[in-house]
Amino acid sequence: MTVSPMKSQTLGVCYYPEHWPPSRWAEDAAMMKALGLTFVRIGEFSWSRLEPAPGVYEFDWLLRAIDVLHAAGLKIVLGTPTATPPKWLVDKMPDMLALDAQGRPRAFGSRRHYCFSHEGYARECDRIVERLAKAFGSHPAVAAWQTDNEFGCHDTVESYSDAAREAFRKWCAAKYGAVDALNKAWGNVFWSMEVQSFDEIELPNLTVTEANPSHLLDFQRFSSDQVAAFNRRQTEIIRRHSQGRDILHNFMGAFFAFDHYALSKDLDVAAWDSYPLGFLERSPNDEAFKLRYMRVGDPDFQAFHHDLYRACGNGRWQVMEQQPGAVNWAPWNPAPAKGAVRLWTFEAFAAGAETVSYFRWRQAPFAQEQMHEGLLLPNSEPNAAYDEVAQVSKELAALGARVETARAPIALIFDYESAWAWRLEPQGENFSYPELVFAYYRALRRAGLSIDLVPPTAEAIADRKLILAPALFAPSRAFVDALAASGATTLIGPRAGSKTADFQIAPDLPPGVLGDLLDIRVQRVESLRPGAEIAIGDDGAFERWREFVQTGANASIELSSIDGAAALTRRGDAFYLAGWPDEALLKNVLRRALAAADIPVLDLPEDIRVRDNGTMRYLFNYGPDATDISALVGDAKLLLGDRLIEACGVAAFNVAPGS
């Protein structure tokens, strides 16, 4: 199913008029328009200027800034300022601050200093959001709203405050109804953890040793629900007073502490903040990998998040903050390679982004982010990325690029509860659900394939040829039935179905409800220290994790380990991989599954990646050297780039349907 082209792909920028003299605004706006920008995000950190004292509203400066930008032909994404409550508000209700797991307040002095469960703070947010929505909701320049900013940044999803404890008790009572049901679900008979009423429930911190995993998982579910509820209050207010405008939120990379699918149900558009070099420096990749891609970023990290947030937005998504230069927050902060900003921009558009917005317009000369580069230097001279953005603007116009994506034949499940569960009970220090799913994603990208990351729902896996579900924590019976009825080839991975939703071992042993589909049982598991591997013939090896699988009469053993244990099993079109594969094994197993699903692969050079967008095929060179892509282009006419694609280069051409 193809998403019909609806609008041209556009560029934007993040701007802070309150940081600069009003005499500069008109010149900035004219430069933005001349650069080819369409959208400007403003306002998301400005509460102290909008309301400098309780009930004293000063909106005139914001109206003037919006009018200046509007007069230049620019559209506004207006942020709600609730990520930065002002000092007077913290002094008014000091218990609005979140407490960390050690019971320490997340104090005033930076940002995100609030507890999602504090009702008093939520009402203050309702008030300022409603004032803003009434004042600017019908302004012709305001095209969209952004709620808050980067929910959960700086580890602020979970709070261990009194407000969170009382809200968690109510959440548990609503979920379980009776305290005996909670005790059973959590297994509280163990270590005499039983409670006699919901009022006895404590938060799962400051325990002598590890807290009950069922308790921890429910607290994570609760915390995720609190973020979604906080966001929903704002979206409901904005929709009452600013009809017809999109509402979005800017998610982060490599961040999974709340369910982005659930929160996005209240949004029109999903967005995320893309910082390829910062994320690479923080990544678990080895030093050789980081050095190779130091100035361009991991070839697959940005694409992974583009696909994830496209799923959250039900096809509609944006990059709200695109790195244009060195950042300030990573362990090391190199400058991007020449052409990298252009490559990142086109990678997003190839994945169906409606807008790519750069952070920020001008580098701030003060405060915490003064070493974070923008499109302009602090003295307003163009920075290195300025000319790349100008080039992208001209190329977009020449291409006539429009928002268009097709439903991929491959669905890779990404499930937030699985990320929480295996973080809480990894059983091996290096077992990471996001890393495992990303390994599958990278291997598919290296095969030249476009992938949809999707939640574990029947709708998401319909009309697919291949469905992959590594380490899916506790799939529902309905989802397993949908898998069985899908007609697709499936590849299920280690730990899938190994627990119930209550975080207990599946009654009939893992893979639980997946057992009938696969006709196997997992009897034992082991985690492997770094350097320990279990060879799987000549196909590769298991690392990190291995399972001992018993096969039923209807399951065949496709691959075995060196000690004779089943490594890959198959029943019909359903495969099960009983361990964490190294790169070679994953490639070989995926090639088997792709062949079974009749999905062809491409023979890509190491640093080349491919993305299909409607009839347009894009190629990207993440490597340091020029690469000949003639074999990938064939007889097609290139609309962008050359057959010898330079480092950080982009090429694009139209492909015949079905090719």
N, C-alpha and C positions, 0 to 999 in steps of 0.2 A: 504494500500500500504506500503510495507516494503522497507526501504532504505538498499540496498545490502551492506554487509560488505566490506569495502574497505581497511582498514588499522588497524594496531594494535593501541591500546590506549597507550599513552605515557605520560611521566612526564617531567617537565621542571622547570626552575628557572630563576628569574630575577637577573641580575648581572651588576655591575657597575665597570668595570676595571679601569676607570679613578679615582676611589676612593682609589685604592690600588696600592702599588708599583709593577711595572712590574715583579719583581723577584718573586712575589707571584702567578702570573697568571697560570703558568704551574701546580703548586701544586693544586690550586683551580680546574683547569680543570680535573686533574686526580681524585680528590675526587668526583667531579660531576659525572664523568663517572662510577666510582666504586659504587656510590650510586644508579645507574640505571637511571640517567637522560638522556634525549635525546636532549631537546631543551634548549637554553639559550637566553633570551631576553636581548639585550643591546642597548645603544645609545640614548634612547628617551629623555634624559635631558642634552645632552652633547654639545650644540651649542657653548658655550664659549670656549671649548677645541678644537672643530672642526674648528672654525673660531674666533680666539682670537681678531682679528682686522678686519676691513672691507676689504674683498678680500684676506685676508691672511689665506689660508687653511692649516690645519695641520691634515692630515688624517693618517699619518704614525702610530701613536699609536693605532688607531682603527684597521688598517690593521694587525698590529702585534697581537693585542688581538684576532681578528677573526682567524688568522692563528694558534695561540696557542690553541684555543678552537677546531678548526677544526682538528688539529693534534691529539687531544684526542678522536676524533670520535664524537664530538658534532655538532649539527646543530644550526644555528643562526636565531633568529627573530630580524631583525634590525629595530629599531625605528627611525622615523624622529624626529628631535629635536625641533619642532616648538612650543611645549608647554612652552618652556623656552627661549624666545628671550634674547640675552645678553645685558648688559648695554649700550654698544656702539650703538646698534641699537635703543634702546629707546631714547638715547640722540640725535641720528640722526633724528628721527621722533617722537617727544613726543606725537603727536596727534594719534599715533597708539594705545595708551592705551584706553581701554574701560572706560566709565563713568557709575557709578551705578545710581540707580533710583533717588538719591538725587543730581546727577550731580557731584559727587566726582570721581577723577581718581582712577582706579585700578592700583596702582603704582608698580614700580619695587621693588623687594626685596623678592619675593617668586616665584610664577609660575602662568601661565595662564594670564599674564598681556598683553592681546592684544584684539583688537576689531575685530570680524569676518568680519565686513564690510569695514575695512580699506584696500583699494586697494594697497597702497604702501607696507603695511606689507605683504599682500598676495603675491606680486611679490617677496619680499625678501624670503618668504617661498618657492616659486617656484624655486628660484635660489639655495638655499641650498639643497633642495630635489633633484633637477636635478644633482647637483654635486655629491651627495651621490649615487644616482642611477647609474650614469655613472661609479663611482669608484668601487662600490661593487655589482652592479646588476647581474653580471655574475660570482661572486665568488662562487665556489662550495659549500661553507659552508652555504651561505645565502639561507635559505629555504623559508623564509617568511618576510614580512614587516609589521610593525605596524605604522599606521598614527598617528602622534601627541600622545596625552595621555589624556584619560578621558575627552573628550569634555564636556564642561559645568561645570566641577568640580569647587567648590567654587562660585556657582551662576554666571557663566560667559557666559551663552548663550545670555542673553539680554544685550545690550549696548545702552546707551542714548547719544552717541557722535554725533558730527556733521556728521561724516561719516555714522553712522547708520541712521540718519534722512534723509540724501540725498538718501541713498539706499532704505529706506522704501518708500519714495515718488515715486521713480521709480517702485518699486514693486507694489504699489497701482495703478499706471497708467497702468502698464502691465495687472493687474488683471481686472480692471474695465473699462478701455478704455476712459470713459467719467466721468467727476467729478459728474455729476448728478446721475449716477448709483451708485457711492460710497455714496453720500448723502442719497440715498434711502435705500441702503443696511445697512448702519449704523444707519438709523433713525435720521439723523442729524437735522431734523426740531425740534426735542426736545431740549429745552434750547438754541435755536439759535446757534447750533453747525455747521451749514452749512458752507462749504468752496466753494470758487469760482474757485479755481484751485488746482491742485495737489501740487503746490509749497506752499500752505498755510497749508498743513498737518503738524502737530507737533507730537512729540512722546508723548505717553500717560503717562507721569510722571509729577510730580510737579503740578498737578491739585488741585483745592481747595478741592473738594471732589472726590468721585470715578469717574474714567474716563468711557467713554462709553464702555460697554462690547463688542460690535462689533468691535470697534477700538482696544481694548485690545487683542481680539482674533486674529484679523488680524496681529497685531504686533507680537504675539507669533508665528503665522504661518510664517511670514516673518523671524523672528529670527531663527526658525527651518530650513527654507530653506537656510539661510546664513551658518549655520553649515554644512549642506549637501554639499553646493557648495564649501566651503573651503576644505572639505575632498576630493571632486571629483577632484579638481585641483591636489592634491597630487597623487591620484590613477592613473590619466591619465599619469602623468610624470613617475611614477614607472613602469607602464605597457609598456611604450615605451622602457625603458632601462633595464628591469629585467623580461623578459618574462618567463612564466612558474612558477613564484613564487606566492604563496598566498599573498593576502593583507587583513589585518584585522584591527580592532580597538578595544580597550578595553573599553567597556561601564561600567557603575557603577550600583550599587544596589539602589533601591528606588529613582530613578532619572528619571523624565519624561518631562523635559523642552524642548526637541526636539524629533522629530519623528524618532525613531531608525529604524523602518521599511524602511522609505524613504532613510535614509543615508546608510543602509546596501545594497541597490541595487547596490552600487558601490564597495562593498567588496566581497571577496571570502568566508570569514569566519567571523562570529561574535564572539566576546569574551567579557568577563566581569570580574570584579575584586570582588572576593568573600571574605567578611570579616564578618563571622557570628556573632562574639561576639560584634564587633563594631556596626553593624547594629541593633542587639538586644537592646543594650544600648540606641540607638537613637530612637527606635521604640515607637509607642503609646501604646504598651502592658502595662498592669498594673504591679505593683511592685511584686506581688506574682509570676506572669508568668516569669518576668525577673530573679527573684531569682532562680526559679526552673530550668531554662535553661541557667543560667549565664555562664556556662563553655562549653556548647555545641551548643548554638544558637537555635533560633526558628526552630522547626522541619519542617516547611514548607516554610520559607523565601528563603532559597537557592534554593530549588526545583522550586519555582515559577519563579525565575530568570533564572534558567537553561532552563525551558520551554519557557519563553519569548524570550530569546536570541537564542534558537534553531529555533524559528519561524523567527527571524530577519535574521538568516544565512541560511534560506531555508534548514535546516537540518544539516548544518555544523557549529559547534561552539566549543569554548574552554573556560576554565578558565585561564585567563592570570595572575591573581594575586590571589593566595589562601593564606589566613591567616595561618601562621605556629605557631604563638605565640601571646603574648599580643601586641596590637597595641597602638598607641599614641594619637589618635584623638577623641576617644569617651568620654562621660562624666566620665565613669569609664572603666578601661581596665584590666579585669581579665585575667588570664592565661587559656588556654584551658584545659579541662579535658584530662586525659590520654586516648588516643584512638580517640579523637575528630578529629584530623587532618586526620587520616585514614578514619574515617566515612565520613567526608566532601569530601574526594577524591573519594571514591567509590560512594557516592551519585551523584557526577558529572558524573562519568563514566556510572552509571546506566541510566542516562538521555541522554547518547549518546555523551558525550564530547570526542573530539579527543585527547586533551591534557589537563592536569592539571599542571599549573606552579606555583611555590611557590614564594611568595614575602617576603623576598628576600634571597639571598645566605648568606650574612653575615650582621649582625646588624651594622649599621654605628655608629661610636663613636662621630660624630659631626653633627651639623646643625639640621634642624627642625624634622627629623625623627629618632633621635638617641635613642628614647625610643621604637621604633618599632622593635620587635624581628625578627630575621631571622632564617634560618636553622643552622647557626653558630653564636656563640657569638662574640662580637667584637674582642676577642683575638684568634679567629679561632677555638676554641673548639666546638664540636658538641653541639647544643642546644637540648631541649627535643624532638622536632619534627623530628630530624634527623633520629632517629631509626624507627619512624613510617613510614617515607618515604621509608626507606630501606625495611621495611616489605611489604609495598604496592607494591614496585617494584618486589619483589620476588613472591607475590601473583598474580600480573598481568601476569607474565610469566607462572605461573602454570595454571592459568585459561585459558590462550590463549585468553584473552578478546579482542574483536574487536568492532569497531564502528558499531553499529547496533541498529536502533530504528524502531518501527512500528507506523503507523498513528493511533492515539488513536480514539476510537469511540466517545469520548467527546471533543467538541471544546468550549472553554471558550473565549469569545471575550475580547481582551484588545485593547483599542483605545486611542491613544495619544491625539487626539483632545478632547475626552471626559474628559480626565484628566485636560486639560487646561481649558475647559469650566466650569467645576464644581469647579475648584479652583478660577476662576474669579467671579463666581456667585453661591456660595455654598447655599445661602438662609438660611442655618443653620451653625453655627460656626464649627460643627463637621462633616459636610458632606464631605467626601473624596472619590473620585472615586477609587483611588488605594486601599484604605482600603476595599471598598465594594467588588471589584473584588477579592481581596485577601481572604475575608471572604468566598466567594463561593469556591475558590480554596482550602482553608483549609478544608472545610466541605467535599469536594470530596476526598481529600487525606485521611481524617480520615475514609472514607468508603473503603479505600484500592484500589482506582482507579488511573490509569495513565491518565493525562489530557494533551491536547495540548492547549496552549495559542496561539491565532491567531488574525490577523487583520480582520476587517469587510469587507471581500471580498468574492465573489462567490467561487473562487478557494479554499479558506481556509476552507470553511464549507462543501465542497463536500464530499460525502461518510462518513457522520457522522450519529450516532444514536441519539445523544443529543447535542443541541446547546444552549448555555446560553449567554445572552446579557444583563447584568444589567447596567442600566444608560447610554445606548448608546446614545450619544448626538444628532446627526443628521444623522441617517442612510440614505444612498442614496436609491432611488427607485429601482435601480438595485440590491442592496443588499437585500432589502425586498422581491423582486421578487424571488431571489435565495433562501431565507429562505422558502418562500411559496412552492417552487418547490423541496425542498431538500428531502422531505419525512421523515425528522427527527422530533423528538419531540423537541420543543423549549420552553425555559423558559426565558421570557423577564422580565426585572426588572424595578424598579422605575426610573422615569425621562427619560426612553428611548423614543426617538422620540419627546421629548417635545419642541425642538427648531428646527428652520431651520438652514441651514449652515451659514446664515447671523446673527445668534444669535438673532432671533426673535421668539416669541411664535408661534407655528404651527397654520396656518390659521384656521383649523377646530378643534382646540384644540389638546392637546397631546392625544395619542402618535403619532400624525402626520401621516406620511406615513405608520406607523405600524397599523393604525386604522382598515383597511380592514382585515388584518390578524387576529386581536384579537377581533374585533367587540366591542370595548369599547371606551369611551371618559373619559379623566381625567378633571374634572370640577374645582377642587380646590386642593391645597396642603397645608401642614403645616410642619414646622420643630419643633422637640421636644428637649427640653433641657435635659441634662443628668439626669437620674433618672425618667423621664417621659416615660411611656410605654402605649401602646394600646394593651390590651390582645386580642389574636386571639383564642378564645375558650380555649381548653386544649393543643393547639399545640405550643404555645409560644406567642411572642408579637412583635409588631413593636416598634422600637426605632429610634431616630434621625429624621425620615422622614415618613410621611404618606400621602396618596392621597385619594381623594374622587372620586370614579369611577362610571360611568354610563354604564351599560351593554346593548348591543343590543339584538335583538331577537335570535341571533345564539350563544351567549355566556352564559355559565352557571357560577354560583357562587359556587366555591368549598369550600372556607373558608370565614367566615365573622368575623369582629371585634366585640368586646363586645358592641359597640354602633350600631351594625347592618349594618355597611358599608361593601361593598365587599372588601375582602383582597386578595383572590386568585381567578382569573377567568380562564375559559378555553373555547377555541373554537377549537374543533377537537384535534389536537396534539399540539396546541399552548397555553401555560399558560402565565398569567401576574400576577406578584406579586406587589401589590400596596403599598409597603413600604420597609423600611430597616428592615430586619428580625433580631431578636436576634438569638443566637446560636441554641436554641431549635427549633424555627420556621424554620430556614433555613434547619436544618437537616430533619425536617418532610416534607417540601416542596420539597427538593431535592429527598427524597425517593419516593415521588409521581411521580416526573418527571422521575427518573431512572426506576421505575416500568413500566411507560408508554412506555419508550424506550427499555424495556426488557434488562436492564443492571444489572447484579447481583452485589452485594456489599459484602465486607468481614467484618467480625466482628473482628476488630482490638483492641488489648489492647491500652490503652491511648497513650503511647509513641512510639508505633511501626508504622513505615511507610513502604509502599511497592512500588516498582518500577519495571515495566517490561521493559526489554531491549531485543528485539527479543525473543528468547526462554528462556532467563535467567530471573529469578525473584529474585530480591534483597529485603532483609528485613533489616531495620535499627532500632536500639534502641536508641532513644534520651533521655530516662529516666535515673534516677539515680540507678535503680535496675535491676538485671538480670530478664529476662522474658521468660517463656516457650512458644515457638512458634510451638510446635509439631502439633497443630491443623491446622496451616497455611501451614506447610510443607507436611503433610500427609505421604505418602509412598516414597516420593522423596528422593534421596540421596543428602545430602548437599555437595556442592563443596567448600564452604567457611563457616566457623563458626560452631556453635553448636545449638542444639535444645533449650538449655537454653542459650539464647543470652545475653551476658553480657552488662553492661552499655557501651554506645558508640560502641556497637558491630555491626558487619555486617554479614549477612548470604546470601548465594546465592545457587540456584539450578535450574535445567532445568525443565520447565513445558511443558505439552503436548499442542500442538496447540489448541487454542480456550478455554483453561481452565481459 
